[in-house]
Amino acid sequence: MSAERNVKAETKEHTVTGQIPWSETCFGCNGGPNEGVGLRLAVTDDGYVACRYFTKECHQGFPGFVHGGIIASYFDEVLWGQTVILAPEASAMTVEMNIRYLSAVKTGQEIRVIAKPAKVEGRHIYVEGFLLLPDDTVAVTAKAHYITVKKSNTLTEHENERMKHGEEPAYRTIRF
Ligand SMILES: CCCCCCCC/C=C\CCCCCCCC(=O)SCCNC(=O)CCNC(=O)[C@H](O)C(C)(C)COP(=O)(O)OP(=O)(O)OC[C@H]1O[C@@H](n2cnc3c(N)ncnc32)[C@H](O)[C@@H]1OP(=O)(O)O
């Protein structure tokens, strides 16, 4: 995805085949009223992790616009979803992330945050993604580098089981 501003993505419909497990103790997943971001990550049949999300008023920085740190959280979470597909036996921790904020993102609208298919190189996973506004403008792009660790370094067996949620995805297709 280029860093050019005001670019509209050429979109098509993608079929959703599943959802990444989520946890109520995670800031990115927990959707309580004022508790967290509340993202749900869909997996598509062509290897993307994708998320439709209604931006919250309580996440504003400048009035009416989503805080850049919250936008970074969207990407940390959605791009991390690729690591669950690629290294399900491990946990992946973010070690680096680069974000280009091309257009401001308003609160109170439905955006889409997308992680492209990625690949593993030993313990390293590099993922790229983009955020689309309702009119398909590419507002933000991101690149992240994750490193896998033993799952037991981040979650006990009990927590790992307790945190898995197998809810059906809320939608069957997503356009991006
Ligand atoms: C299917 C079941 C799924 C279950 C699902 C459960 C439900 C969901 C539950 C929960 C949702 C969670 C959602 C999370 C999403 C957000 C993720 C975050 O926010 S992560 C927090 C922020 N990140 C950190 O705090 C990392 C801090 N860094 C570290 O702790 C270490 O650096 C670590 C563990 C990543 C690596 O340390 P070492 O001791 O294991 O390994 P060494 O030997 O130091 O490094 C290995 C290789 O990586 C490079 N490396 C290490 N650190 C690097 C860095 N910072 N930058 C670049 N390279 C680095 C090294 O040069 C080395 O490279 P060479 O293999 O030799 O080529």
The ligand as an SDF file (V2000), in Angstrom:
LIG
                    3D

 67 69  0  0  0  0  0  0  0  0999 V2000
   -4.7140  -20.2830   18.8160 C   0  0  0  0  0  0  0  0  0  0  0  0
   -4.8800  -19.8800   20.2400 C   0  0  0  0  0  0  0  0  0  0  0  0
   -4.7210  -18.4180   20.4530 C   0  0  0  0  0  0  0  0  0  0  0  0
   -5.0220  -18.0340   21.8970 C   0  0  0  0  0  0  0  0  0  0  0  0
   -5.5800  -16.6660   21.9230 C   0  0  0  0  0  0  0  0  0  0  0  0
   -5.7580  -16.0920   23.2710 C   0  0  0  0  0  0  0  0  0  0  0  0
   -6.7530  -15.0090   23.2530 C   0  0  0  0  0  0  0  0  0  0  0  0
   -6.1310  -13.6510   23.0290 C   0  0  0  0  0  0  0  0  0  0  0  0
   -5.2360  -13.2630   24.1670 C   0  0  0  0  0  0  0  0  0  0  0  0
   -4.5720  -12.1620   24.1350 C   0  0  0  0  0  0  0  0  0  0  0  0
   -4.5680  -11.1880   22.9910 C   0  0  0  0  0  0  0  0  0  0  0  0
   -3.2430  -10.5040   22.8660 C   0  0  0  0  0  0  0  0  0  0  0  0
   -3.2060   -9.5390   21.7090 C   0  0  0  0  0  0  0  0  0  0  0  0
   -1.8630   -8.8820   21.7250 C   0  0  0  0  0  0  0  0  0  0  0  0
   -1.6770   -7.9320   20.6120 C   0  0  0  0  0  0  0  0  0  0  0  0
   -0.6430   -6.9170   20.9730 C   0  0  0  0  0  0  0  0  0  0  0  0
    0.7140   -7.5050   21.2070 C   0  0  0  0  0  0  0  0  0  0  0  0
    1.4950   -6.7080   22.2010 C   0  0  0  0  0  0  0  0  0  0  0  0
    1.0810   -5.6770   22.6110 O   0  0  0  0  0  0  0  0  0  0  0  0
    2.9950   -7.3350   22.7740 S   0  0  0  0  0  0  0  0  0  0  0  0
    3.5190   -6.1120   23.9930 C   0  0  0  0  0  0  0  0  0  0  0  0
    4.5920   -5.1890   23.4800 C   0  0  0  0  0  0  0  0  0  0  0  0
    5.8140   -5.8960   23.1520 N   0  0  0  0  0  0  0  0  0  0  0  0
    6.7160   -6.2650   24.0920 C   0  0  0  0  0  0  0  0  0  0  0  0
    6.5740   -6.0240   25.2610 O   0  0  0  0  0  0  0  0  0  0  0  0
    7.9190   -7.0240   23.5790 C   0  0  0  0  0  0  0  0  0  0  0  0
    9.1720   -6.6860   24.3760 C   0  0  0  0  0  0  0  0  0  0  0  0
   10.2740   -7.5300   23.9160 N   0  0  0  0  0  0  0  0  0  0  0  0
   10.5550   -8.7370   24.4720 C   0  0  0  0  0  0  0  0  0  0  0  0
    9.8930   -9.1260   25.4310 O   0  0  0  0  0  0  0  0  0  0  0  0
   11.6670   -9.5370   23.8500 C   0  0  0  0  0  0  0  0  0  0  0  0
   12.3880   -8.7290   22.9530 O   0  0  0  0  0  0  0  0  0  0  0  0
   11.1240  -10.7800   23.0710 C   0  0  0  0  0  0  0  0  0  0  0  0
   10.4220  -11.7350   24.0350 C   0  0  0  0  0  0  0  0  0  0  0  0
   10.1670  -10.3750   21.9560 C   0  0  0  0  0  0  0  0  0  0  0  0
   12.3150  -11.5210   22.4360 C   0  0  0  0  0  0  0  0  0  0  0  0
   13.2270  -11.8130   23.4480 O   0  0  0  0  0  0  0  0  0  0  0  0
   13.8760  -13.2790   23.5910 P   0  0  0  0  0  0  0  0  0  0  0  0
   14.7720  -13.2300   24.7870 O   0  0  0  0  0  0  0  0  0  0  0  0
   12.8000  -14.3280   23.5680 O   0  0  0  0  0  0  0  0  0  0  0  0
   14.7000  -13.4810   22.2620 O   0  0  0  0  0  0  0  0  0  0  0  0
   16.0410  -12.7440   21.7680 P   0  0  0  0  0  0  0  0  0  0  0  0
   17.0850  -13.7920   21.6160 O   0  0  0  0  0  0  0  0  0  0  0  0
   16.3280  -11.5200   22.5800 O   0  0  0  0  0  0  0  0  0  0  0  0
   15.5710  -12.2460   20.3010 O   0  0  0  0  0  0  0  0  0  0  0  0
   15.1990  -13.1910   19.2860 C   0  0  0  0  0  0  0  0  0  0  0  0
   15.4210  -12.5340   17.9460 C   0  0  0  0  0  0  0  0  0  0  0  0
   14.6000  -11.3300   17.8570 O   0  0  0  0  0  0  0  0  0  0  0  0
   15.4350  -10.1660   17.7020 C   0  0  0  0  0  0  0  0  0  0  0  0
   14.8360   -9.0960   18.5200 N   0  0  0  0  0  0  0  0  0  0  0  0
   14.5830   -9.1320   19.8360 C   0  0  0  0  0  0  0  0  0  0  0  0
   14.0180   -7.9950   20.2270 N   0  0  0  0  0  0  0  0  0  0  0  0
   13.9010   -7.2220   19.1300 C   0  0  0  0  0  0  0  0  0  0  0  0
   13.3950   -5.9400   18.9080 C   0  0  0  0  0  0  0  0  0  0  0  0
   12.8760   -5.2130   19.9050 N   0  0  0  0  0  0  0  0  0  0  0  0
   13.4120   -5.4440   17.6430 N   0  0  0  0  0  0  0  0  0  0  0  0
   13.9180   -6.1710   16.6280 C   0  0  0  0  0  0  0  0  0  0  0  0
   14.4110   -7.4140   16.7750 N   0  0  0  0  0  0  0  0  0  0  0  0
   14.4080   -7.9230   18.0290 C   0  0  0  0  0  0  0  0  0  0  0  0
   16.8030  -10.5930   18.2100 C   0  0  0  0  0  0  0  0  0  0  0  0
   17.8180   -9.8330   17.6030 O   0  0  0  0  0  0  0  0  0  0  0  0
   16.8460  -12.0510   17.7470 C   0  0  0  0  0  0  0  0  0  0  0  0
   17.1070  -12.0770   16.3600 O   0  0  0  0  0  0  0  0  0  0  0  0
   17.7950  -13.3510   15.6260 P   0  0  0  0  0  0  0  0  0  0  0  0
   16.8530  -14.5220   15.7780 O   0  0  0  0  0  0  0  0  0  0  0  0
   19.0970  -13.5760   16.3630 O   0  0  0  0  0  0  0  0  0  0  0  0
   17.9520  -12.9210   14.2180 O   0  0  0  0  0  0  0  0  0  0  0  0
  1  2  1  0
  2  3  1  0
  3  4  1  0
  4  5  1  0
  5  6  1  0
  6  7  1  0
  7  8  1  0
  8  9  1  0
  9 10  2  0
 10 11  1  0
 11 12  1  0
 12 13  1  0
 13 14  1  0
 14 15  1  0
 15 16  1  0
 16 17  1  0
 17 18  1  0
 18 19  2  0
 18 20  1  0
 20 21  1  0
 21 22  1  0
 22 23  1  0
 23 24  1  0
 24 25  2  0
 24 26  1  0
 26 27  1  0
 27 28  1  0
 28 29  1  0
 29 30  2  0
 29 31  1  0
 31 32  1  0
 31 33  1  0
 33 34  1  0
 33 35  1  0
 33 36  1  0
 36 37  1  0
 37 38  1  0
 38 39  2  0
 38 40  1  0
 38 41  1  0
 41 42  1  0
 42 43  2  0
 42 44  1  0
 42 45  1  0
 45 46  1  0
 46 47  1  0
 47 48  1  0
 47 62  1  0
 48 49  1  0
 49 50  1  0
 49 60  1  0
 50 51  1  0
 50 59  1  0
 51 52  2  0
 52 53  1  0
 53 54  1  0
 53 59  2  0
 54 55  1  0
 54 56  2  0
 56 57  1  0
 57 58  2  0
 58 59  1  0
 60 61  1  0
 60 62  1  0
 62 63  1  0
 63 64  1  0
 64 65  2  0
 64 66  1  0
 64 67  1  0
M  END
$$$$
